[in-house]
């Protein structure tokens, strides 16, 4: 388990992480937040690249900067290092000399991602370079894998292959995947952590969190606006329209019969809410604070 206790990180007069306390759960954890929320800073603190201004981090009860912790964790930054003019073989050789890398597994993933082996890495596209280093990260013999903007620039087909590998490994490892893209983490994460201006806004299990919301598609007899529903005291979180059909998301139970009397409708149907919508609702709440 990764335990973060009263963690603060300041850069001169900027507080990037502010008195943050959280326990990172096993499985696949999505670290969400807008740009500047503190996601990358938190990953660098956990991996002991940065030193906390205050507070502490332990990994399996070892301090984050200890050898014991570093031996069981691998952090893939959004801009990983590779030697100039290096090819795949050079990169794999370098990382295997520094980390507990399963070289055979690395090449299996490289083949799965269909990366060309005869080209220099700096001639790869941004997405291809990302796939190479994700292959390296996913072949690490570590209990904890931290990925910063894992899917940035990766084409959708490759993203699905990577997600499948992460989900399979997530049964035995702990992943923390930082992203500002809701779509990239959809259907992948068991848990999510939402940061807002260096503070913990939300930490929950996606399946459990989804049950706190209710989504309905409704065809009202006359136009109904979001403020009309809120003025009546109903726990409306958001309202959107597709043609004449309104999609409403509520964040608590409410009296459906009373709602129908207040807002007559010819269609009222409960529908499923997906992971991405749960993320959006939580991020929208933070913006409204």
N, C-alpha and C positions, 0 to 999 in steps of 0.2 A: 504494500500500500504506500502511496505517496501522501504524506501529510504536510500541509502548508499551514503554518501557525503565525498569526499576527504579522504577516509579511508586508513590508513596505520597501519600495525602491524609488529613490529620487535621483534625477539627473539635474544637478544644480537646482534651479527653482521649479522644475517640473516633477510632479509626483506621478510616476507611471503606474505603480501598484500601491494601493492605499489600504493598509491594515487588513489584508486578505487572509482568511482562514478557510480551508477546505480540505476534504479528504477525497482523493481521486480513486474512483471505483475500478475494479477489474473490468475487462471488456474493452469496448470501443467508446471512447469519450470524445465528443465534439466540443471544441473550445470556440465559442462564438462571440462575436462582437464586431462593431464597426471598426474601420481603420482608426488607430490611436486608442483603442480600448484597453490595450495592455497585453494582448495575446502573446505576441512574440517575446515581450519582456518576461512574461511568466515562464515560458518555455526555456528561455536562457537562464533564468534563475534556478529552475528545477534541475537543469543540466550543469549547473555551477559555472557557466560562462560568465554570468554576472554575480556579484556579491550583494546580498541584501543590505539595505540601509538599516532595516530593523527586522526582527522576526527570524524564523528558521524554517527549513525544509528538511524532512527526513524521507528516505526511501528504504522501505523494509527496516525501519528504525535506525538506519545509518544516516549520518549527516550527508547532505547532497554533495558536498565537496570531498567526501571520503573516497578512498580507493574502492571500498566495498560497494558503494553506490554507483560509482562510475563504471564498474565492471558489469553491471546489470542493466545499463541504460544506454540508448543511442538516440541522439538528437540529429534530425535532418533539417537544416535551416532552409530558408527560401532561396539561398544563394550559396550552395555548397562548393567547397574548394575542389579543384582538379588541376593537375599540372598543365602548363601551356603545351599545346600540340599533343596531348595525351589521347590515346585510343582507349577502347573499353578495357583491354587487357591491362594497360597501365593503371587505370583507375581502380580496377578490382584488386590488383596487386598492392597498390598503395593502401587501400582501406583494409585489406586483410592483414597487412603488417601492423596496423594500429588498433584494430578492433576484432572482436571474436566473430569474424565473418565466415559463413558457410559458402565457400567459393562455388561448389557444385550447385547449390540452391540458387546462387546469384545468376549463374549462366542459364539455369532452367527458366528463371523469370525473364531474363533478357530474351531468350528464345520465345517465350510466351508473349512478350510485348512486341516481338518481331522487329527488334532494333538492328540496323545494319552494323556489322562488326568491323568492316573494313574502312571506316571513316573516322577522322579525328572528332573528338567530342565537341570541340569548339565550332565544328561545321554542322553539328546537329541543330535542329530547331529547338526553341525553348521547351516545347512539350516533350521532345525526344530526350533532351538532357534530363528533364524532370523524371521521365520513366526510368532512365538508367539509374539515377540515384535512389529512386523508390525501390527498384530491384535490389540495390545494395542494402537499403534500410530493412527491407522485409526479409532479407537473408541473414540478418544479424542474430546471433545466438544470445539474445538479451530478453529479459522479462518485461522491459519497458521500452516502448518505441514512441518517440515524439516527432511529429511531422508538422512543419510549418508551411501552410498553404500547399498541401500535398498535390492538389490537382490543377494548380495554376498552369494554364497553357496546354494541358493534356486533352487530346481529342476524346469525345464521348465514348467511343468504343473501348479505348484503352482504360478510361476511368472505370468502366464496368468490370474489366478484368482485375484491376487493382482493388476495387471494392470487394470483390469476391475473395481475393487472397487475404485482405485485411479481416474480413468477417470470419474466415476460417481460422486464422491465427489468433483472432480475438477471443477464442474459446479458452486459450491457455496463456495469453499475454495481456498486458495493459497497453492500450494505445491512447495517445492524446493527439488529436488532429485539429490544428488551428485553422480556421477559415472564416472569411467574411461572406462567403457564398452559401446560402441556404441550400441551393440545388445540389451542390457538390457533396453534401453530407446526407442528403435525403436517402432514407432506407438503409443507412450504414450504422449509425450510432446506437448504442444501448443507453447511454447517458449523455447529457449535455450540460455544459457549464457556460453561462452567459455572463460576460464581463461588460461593464459600462463604466468608462472613465476610471479604470483601475480598481473598481469595486466589484464584488460578487453581486450580480443582480439576481441570478437564478441558478439553481443546481438541482437537477431532477432526472429521473428515469423517463425516457420518452414515452414508453407505453403507459406508465402511470400518469404522466403529465397530460397525455392526450385525453384521458378520461375526465379531466377537469373541464374540458371544453365540449360544447355541443354545437353542431352545425346543422342548419336547416336551409332547405330551398323553399321559397315562398313566392306565390303569385298573389300579390295584394289586389284587392278590389279597386283601390285608388292609391295614388302615390304616397309612399311613406318614407320619411327621411330618418336618418340616424338619430337626430336630436329629438324627434317625436317619440321614439322608443325610450330613449334615456330619460326624458321628462316624465314618463310614466313609471320610472323606477325599475325597469327591466335590466338585467346584468349583461347588456350588449357589449361585446368587445369590438366587433367590426361589422360593416355592411358593405357588400359590393353587388354589382348587377351585371348579369349577362343577358342582354335583350330585356325582356319584361320580367325575367325571373330574378328575384333578390336572393343572395346568399348571405345568411346571417350567422355569426359565431357568437355564442354566449359563454361567459366564463363561470357560470353557476347555474344551479337549478332554478326554474321559475314555473309559475302556474300557466300551463299551456292554454287551458280553457279561458282564463282571464285575458291572455294575450290575444286570442282569436276574437274575443268580444271587443277588445280595444282596437284591434286592427283586422277587420274582416278580410278574408282571403279565400280564394277558390282552390289553392294548392298549399299544403303545409306538410312537408316531408323531411324527416331526419335523415341526414347522409353522413358518411364517414369523413373525418378530418384527418389529414395526413401529417407526417412529420414536419414537412416544410411549413405548413400552415401554423403548427404549434410554435415553431421557431419565430415565424413572422409576428405572431401575436405577442410573444414575450419581448421581442425587440421593439415592437411598436409601443408597448407599455413604457419601456425605458425612455423612448423619445418624448413621450407625453408627460413624463415626470417634471 
